[in-house]
Amino acid sequence: MKLFFSDASPYARKCLVTAHEKGLADQIEIERINPYESEFRDLNPLGKIPCLILAEDTGLFDSFVICDYLDRLGTGPALIPATGALRDQVLRLHAIGQGITDAALNLRSQVMRDAKLDTPLPKDWYVDRQWTAIQKSCILLDREIETLKGALDLGQISVATALGYLDLRFPESAWRHHAPLLADWYAALIERPSLQATMPKG
Ligand SMILES: N[C@@H](CCC(=O)N[C@@H](CS)C(=O)NCC(=O)O)C(=O)O
């Protein structure tokens, strides 16, 4: 299997953390690409990474679908519970992590757009909406910190990779101030080898 990957992509990192946790990292060939400069729409018409290339040259996307595939393929405890209330809880946590990531990437896209064009967008309601989504999500996670504890699951991985991306792109963000319990939880979780081996950069 080959994974179209970028060292900065929080979505791609989520997949690689999953691969490490499921004992599959050695079976995945990492191909670093810049999705904005590469043409791979025959494998993913959306032009986005991560994209997992299976042996039969089929592209698998997006990050949740790849994680679900790796979770079923690998060994060890399931990261996505098959049924029941715990499954709902994990998928909800995953969605919050994904939502924080999406909001941070929306902010980053605006910075990239401003750098390409000589017409910076005003810092308007759209930017405020992204920061509000990030702040409110961190506050909710702080309040519900107990749901992030216990055996590792994809919800926890999603939240951790979202926070890692925030620290990479927006180190000035005050999320720790709004969510001190979440900050403590994150500091402990990123000691895991799978997260240490995939620290974002770029
Ligand atoms: N929902 C997708 C989002 C993937 C995504 O937006 N990846 C970014 C890189 S971090 C990308 O490839 N962007 C290129 C583009 O939007 O054209 C997932 O979870 O995999």
The ligand as a MOL file (V3000), in Angstrom:
LIG
                    3D

  0  0  0     0  0            999 V3000
M  V30 BEGIN CTAB
M  V30 COUNTS 20 19 0 0 0
M  V30 BEGIN ATOM
M  V30 1 N -12.0380 15.5330 4.3310 0
M  V30 2 C -10.7230 15.2360 3.8320 0
M  V30 3 C -9.8770 16.5120 3.8390 0
M  V30 4 C -8.5060 16.3090 3.1830 0
M  V30 5 C -7.8310 17.6520 2.8530 0
M  V30 6 O -8.4680 18.6990 2.7790 0
M  V30 7 N -6.4920 17.5930 2.6460 0
M  V30 8 C -5.7620 18.7790 2.2640 0
M  V30 9 C -4.3350 18.7000 2.7810 0
M  V30 10 S -4.2570 18.8600 4.5360 0
M  V30 11 C -5.6830 18.8290 0.7470 0
M  V30 12 O -5.3140 17.8570 0.1390 0
M  V30 13 N -6.0210 19.9690 0.1410 0
M  V30 14 C -5.9380 20.1540 -1.2720 0
M  V30 15 C -7.1620 20.8290 -1.8340 0
M  V30 16 O -8.1020 21.1130 -1.0620 0
M  V30 17 O -7.2000 21.0540 -3.0330 0
M  V30 18 C -10.0910 14.1320 4.6850 0
M  V30 19 O -10.5020 13.9700 5.8460 0
M  V30 20 O -9.2210 13.3990 4.1800 0
M  V30 END ATOM
M  V30 BEGIN BOND
M  V30 1 1 1 2
M  V30 2 1 2 3
M  V30 3 1 2 18
M  V30 4 1 3 4
M  V30 5 1 4 5
M  V30 6 2 5 6
M  V30 7 1 5 7
M  V30 8 1 7 8
M  V30 9 1 8 9
M  V30 10 1 8 11
M  V30 11 1 9 10
M  V30 12 2 11 12
M  V30 13 1 11 13
M  V30 14 1 13 14
M  V30 15 1 14 15
M  V30 16 2 15 16
M  V30 17 1 15 17
M  V30 18 2 18 19
M  V30 19 1 18 20
M  V30 END BOND
M  V30 END CTAB
M  END
